[in-house]
Structures are given as structure tokens and as C-alpha cells.
């Protein structure tokens, strides 16, 4: 059971890191295309990353 918990935590952390990288790429592309860093799309992505971070912190702190 402990191995399963560790695997889930690892997967969530990897997904979070991938999300942050994608968010950074999105900001870079939006800056090149539109000349703006923030659009409704990028603010939505940032919100999702923040919610995912809160979920990760809660899951890690439960044990």
C-alpha cells in the first residue's frame, strides 16, 4: 500500500512539473505572438496550476 501511495505522489508531482513547464511555454509563445504575457487562456492555465499545487500540498501533508 505504501508503494502505491508513493507512486501516486510521484505521478502527481511529475504532472505538476509538466504543467508548470507547459505554462511557461504558453507564456513565451503568447508573448511572441500577441506581444502580451497574459490572456484569458494563460490566466486560466495559471489558475489550474495553482489549484493543482494546493491539491499536491494537501495530499503530501495528509501522510
Secondary structure as the mmCIF struct_conf table of DSSP 4:
data_model
#
loop_
_struct_conf.conf_type_id
_struct_conf.id
_struct_conf.beg_label_comp_id
_struct_conf.beg_label_asym_id
_struct_conf.beg_label_seq_id
_struct_conf.end_label_comp_id
_struct_conf.end_label_asym_id
_struct_conf.end_label_seq_id
HELX_RH_AL_P HELX_RH_AL_P1 UNK A 2 UNK A 34
BEND BEND1 UNK A 35 UNK A 35
BEND BEND2 UNK A 37 UNK A 37
HELX_RH_AL_P HELX_RH_AL_P2 UNK A 40 UNK A 62
#
